[in-house]
Amino acid sequence: MVICMQRIKKPVAVLLAVGLLACCAYVGTDALKRKLYPKGYAEYVEKYCGMYGIDPNLAYAVIHTESGFDSDAVSSLGACGLMQLMPETFEWLRSKDEEEAEHFSDVFDPETNIRYGVFFLSLLMRQFGSEHLSIAAYHAGMGRVRSWLCDSAFSSDGKSLHTIPFPDTEHYVNKVRRAKLIYEALY
């Protein structure tokens, strides 16, 4: 049976995808799960995660969630490449890099994008000290996360969030964390 995904409305497509994942979990076909959760660009992910001290499973989860491993992906907001870097974030990261050889046009190059995406994750981990906050900051920005930590409506200790006020950021954090757990279980 062939399903034309163009004709399926988004909620139905999501239900089909969830059903497929549930079926995979029930059947236990690791080969099929690995197709859905690949380790694309492994040479770059492993290299830069090692260089910057980031768990490769986190990087794979971010790439999976951000672009589905499409190096030419561009979001509606203008984020680019595998790890969906915004132009201003890419330029800021370049200014912090000792080599600073790349230009924005290189953001679609898989190695460059992964290098700066992983570098960004490492800066966020140093800034916030937690994977949860780092993922939130990757999506919503460092300034927003800092402001949430200062607001007792979202943080009781100024070091962790009990509530993420943006539903799309909360969804993103949960999606990345789930993907990371799947990568850990599969590989």
N, C-alpha and C positions, 0 to 999 in steps of 0.2 A: 504494500500500500504506500503510495507516494502522497505526501501532504504538501500542498503549495503554501508555503509560509507567507507569501505576499497577500493571500486572501484571508488569512486568519487574523482576527482582531487581537490586539496586544494582550488583553486578559486571558484569552483562550491560549495564546502562544505561551504565556507564563505558566498556565496550568499544565500544558503539555510538557514543558521543560521540567517542572516540578515532578510531574508523574514519571518522566523518564529517569530523573535522578532517584526517585523512590524505587522504581523498578530496578535500577542498577544496584542500589543498596540492598534490596531484597535478594536479587540474583547473585550479587557479589562478584560481578565481572570486573576485576581490576583493570583489564585491558580497555574496556569501554570507559571506565572512570578516567583512565589516563588520557584517553582521547578528549574527554570533556575538560580535563584539568592537566594540560600538557606542561612540560618544562621546556618551553621554547626559549631559544637564545641562552641556553644553559651556560655556554662558555663565558658570556658577558655577565650574566647574573652571578655566577659563582665567583668570577674574578673580582667584581666590584663589591659584592657582599663581603668577601674576604678582606678586601682592602679597607672597607669602611666599618667592618664589624656588625653587619646586619644579617639576621637570619635569612638565608635564601628563600625559605618557605614564605616569609613575609613579602619579599620582593615578587615572587611568583604570584602570590595572592593579589597584590596590588595590580600587577600587570593584567592578570585574569579579569579582575573587577573593572579596571579602568578602560582597557581597550580590547580585551579578548585576544590579545597577542597580534593585533593589527597595527603594524608599524606606521601605517598611513592614517590612522584614526585622528579625527579632529572633532572635538565636542562642540556643542552649540554655543558654548562660552568662549571657544577659541583655544582650549587645551589641546596639546599636540603630542602625537606619537604613542609609543607603547605605554609609558607611565603618565601620559596626559599632563604634560608640563605646560603651564601658562607661560606666555612669552616673557612677562615681567619676572616670573619666578626663575625661568631659565637664565635670564640676564643677571639676576641677583646671584644665582648660584655660580655663574661664570666669573663674576667679580670676586667670589670667595675662593675660587680654584686657583691653585698656584700655576698651572699650565695655561689656562684660559686661551686655548688655541681655537676652539670651535666658535662658529658663528650661529646665529639663530637658525639659519637654513639647515644646519646639521641636526636640528631637533628631531627630524624624522629618521635619522640614521640610528638603527637599533643600539649599537654600542654606545653612542653619545647619549641617547635618551636614557638608557639604563644606567649609565655612569652617573648622570646628573640626578636621576630619580632616586637612586640608592644613596647618593651623596646627600640629597635632601632628607631622606628618611633618617640618615645618621645624624644630621643636624637637629632634626626634630626629637630624636631619641635623647640626644644630649641635653636639649632644651627642657624637655618635659619628663624624662626619666621613666616613661611608661609607654608601652606599645599602644594601649588604648588611646591615650592622649595624642600620641604621635599620628596615629591613623586619623583621628578627628581633625588634627591640624593640617594633615596632608590634604584633606577635603575642604575644610572650612577656613583654613588660614591660622597662622600662629597668633595673630592679634586677637581673633575671635576666641580662641581657646584660652588665651591669657585672661581675657575679660570674663569669660565664663567661670574661670577658677577664682576670680575675685568677687563673684556674685554668690551670696549664700543661697539663692534660689536654685543654683546648679551645683555648688560645691560646699560641703560642710567643713572641709579642712584646707582649702586652697591648694591642694595637691592632687585631688582626684575629682572626677565628675560623677555625681549620682544621677544627673539628668543632662542630656544633650538637647538644648532647646530647638535645634533645627532638625525636624524629622528626616530630611534627606541625608543629613550628616549622620544621624543615628543609624539610619538604614545602611549607609555606606560602611560605617564602622562594623556593624554586624555582618555585612556581606563579606568584607575583607577577612574578618576573624573566622567566619565559617570556611571560607576558601583556604585559609592557612591551615585550619584543622584537617581539611581534606588532603591537602598536600602532605602534611605530616603523616597521615595515615597511609597514603598511597606509596610514598617514596622512602 
